[in-house]
């Protein structure tokens, strides 16, 4: 077991005054077989009351409404989480498995991905876990990490045709390929040590357990369990996006995000 400290800091700066803003933030770590939340502090500017809840995927969230005019919105989340060794994230729940079996949103294959899928050799795979490993290793070899090439709304097929992208693209392509292979898979949004932004990876149902796979780094999450904090999951990145909101006014806006994960100091 390890204890990780985490920070997620987001700022929105607006060109014009925002008269009113309603928000939903999925910024609270989930709790499962691999992870338990120890403590969390959430601060908002403007100072605003908010409510706690869960979405339909079980992701924790806060939501509220800023009623007074403002030119900036700041979210600061800090806390600690216990993370445990082991490959499994959580046990299978049959009633919630079906929605992760089929193409959806940003995880829909086109001609390019079908051609790539047909080139994969599954003859040496003895179970779903070995299929997941093989596809991850191949994608890591055949896709290139390159920031600034894709957009937040880029889907798996478009990213694959570019052969370049970021963690979100790796995860979307990987999830699409797993579903094509008949393996339920879901997108994970979270935090990882060594990066200044949020990170995206995938979970796949192998037997009776969901397991985490990070195709960007070509590893199982359980193999580097003390590097990852999971915030939420869904069918694709849109289902577990950290920041969602609607505002009246504001004009052009600039967003700044800083995130960090580190080992907690002894005694904390």
N, C-alpha and C positions, 0 to 999 in steps of 0.2 A: 504494500500500500504506500502511496505517496500523497502528500498534500500540496496542492497547487494554488498559488495566488493568481487572480486574474483581474484585468481591467479592460473595460470597453467604454470608450469615450467618443461621443459623436456630437458634432456641432453643425447646425444649419444656419447660414447667414443669408439674409434676404435683401434684395435690392430695394424693395419697398416695404412699407409697414404691412404686417399680417394682422388682419382684424380678428381672426379667430382660427384656431387650429385644433383638429381632433387627431389623436395618434394611437397607434398600437405598436408596442415594442416587445419583440420576442427575444429577450436578453437575459433570461434566467436559466441557468443550467438545469437540465433534466436530471432525474434520479432513476437509476436502473441498476443492473447487476455490476456494472463497471464503475459507477460514479455516484457520489452522494454529496449534496451541498452542505457545507458547514455553516457559512454565514454569507450575507449579501447586504450591501448598502446601495441604494439608488437615490440619485439626486437629479432634479430637473430645474432648468432655468428657462423661462420664468417659473418661479416656485408654484407648483400646481398639484392639487390632489389627484391621485390616480387609484384605480382599482386593480385587483389581481384576478387572474382567471386562467383558463386553459382553452386552446382551440380544439377543433375536432380531431386533431392528431395527438392530443395530449401535451402539446408544447405549452410551456408556461409563458404568460405574457402579462404586461401591464397596459392599461388603456385609460385615456382621459381626454380632457378638452381644455385648452388654454383659451380663456374667454376674453382676456385683455390684449390690446394691441402690442406687438413685439416685432423686433427686427432680427432676433436670433433665438434659436431653440437649442438647448444643450442637454444631453443625456450623459450621465456619468454613473457607471456600474462598477462596483468593486466587491470582491469577496474571495472566499477560499472554498475549494472543493477537495474531497477525498477521492482518489482514483485507485482502482484495484487491478492487479494483474489478472489475466484471463482473456481468452479470445471472445467469449460470448458477451453481447451487449444486453440482451433480454430474451426471454423465452417466447416462442411462437404463440400468437393469439389468433386463432383461425378466423374469427369474425372481422379482424382488421387486416388480413393478409391480401385479400382479393384486389384491393385498389392498387397494390404495388406490383401486380402481374402484367399490366397492360400499358401500351403507349399512352403518354399524356403530356400535354403542354410542351415543354422544352425537350422532352425525351421521346421523340417520334422519329423513327428511322425513315430514310429516303433511299434512293438508289445507291448512293455512295456507301452508306453503312450496311445495306444488304449485301453489296459486293464484298465488303471487307469481312462481314460475318461469314460469308460462304467460303472465305479463304482460311478460316481458322480450323485447326486440326484438333478435334476432341478425342481422338483415338486413345490417347494416353491418360485421359481423365477417368478416374474410377468413381467419383462422387461429385456433388455440387461444389464442395469446397475446392477440389482440384480444378474444376471448371472456372471458378472465380479467380483462383490464383493464375491460371494460364492466361485468361483474358486480360487480367491486370498487367501481367508482365509484357504481353504483346502490345497493349495500348501504350504502356510506358516507353516501349521501344519505337513505336510508330507515330507517336504524337509528340509535339515539341512545346515546351512551356515558353510562352512569349506574351508578356503583358502588352496591352494597348492594341491588340489585333481584333479582339472580339468585344462585344458590348454586353451589358447586363441582360438584354433580351435575346441574345444569341442562343439558338437551339442546338441540339446535338448534331443534326445533319449538317447545318451550316458550318459549325466549328470543325467537324471532321473534314469537310471539303477544303477548308483552309489549312488543315493539318497543324494548326497552331492555336494556342489559347492559354487560359489560366485554369486554376483549380476547379472553378465552376464548370468549365467546358470538359475537363477530364472526367468529372463526376457524372455529368449529363450523358456523355458518350458511353461511359462504363455502365451506367444504369440501363441505358437503352440496349446495349449488347447483352447484358445479363437477362433482361426480360425477353429478348429474342431467343435466348437459350432456354427459356422456361423457368427462370429463377426469379422469384419476387425480389425486388430491389427498391431502395428508397434513398433519397438525397438527405444528407446531413449538413447542417450549418453549425459551426462551432469555432473554437479558438485553438491555436496550436503554438507551442513554444517556438521562438525564432522568427515569427512573422508579426508585422505591425498592423495587419488587417484580419478580418474574419477569414475562416478557411472552410472549404467545402470538400466533403468526401462522400462515401457511400456505405450503406449497409445492405447485406444480402442475407436471405434466409437459407441457411445451410442445415438441413435436417430440422431439428426442433429449436434452433437458436438463430437469432440475428447476430451477424458478425460484421465488424467494421473493416472496410478496405479503403486505402488512400491511394488511388492510382497516380496522383501527382507525384507522390514520393515512393511509389512501388512497394508498399508495405501493408501489413495488417495492423490496424490500430492497436490490437491487443499486444503486438510485439513491441510497441513503443507506448505502452499505456500511460506512462508518466509525461507524455507530450501533449495530450489531447483533452479538451473539455468540450463536451457536446451541449449545444444549446437547444436544437430542435431538429425535427425531420419531417419529410413530406414526399409527395410524388415527384416534385422537382424543386428548384431553388425558390420559386415563387411561393410555395406553401409554407416555407419557414424563414422567409425574409425577416431580418431583424427589425428594420425600420419601415413602418407603413403609416401613412397619414393623409389627411386632406386639409387644405387650407383655403382661406378666403383672402385674396390679395397676395402680396409678397413679391410678385414679378420674378425676375431671374434669381436663382439661388446657387449657393456654393456649399458643398458638403465636405466636411473633414472628419475622418475616422482614424482613431488610434486604438490599437488593441495589443495586449501583452499577456503572456502566461509565463510564470516563473515558479521555481520551487520555493515553498514557504520557508521562512527562516525557522531554525530550530526553536521550539518553545512557543511558536505561534499556534 
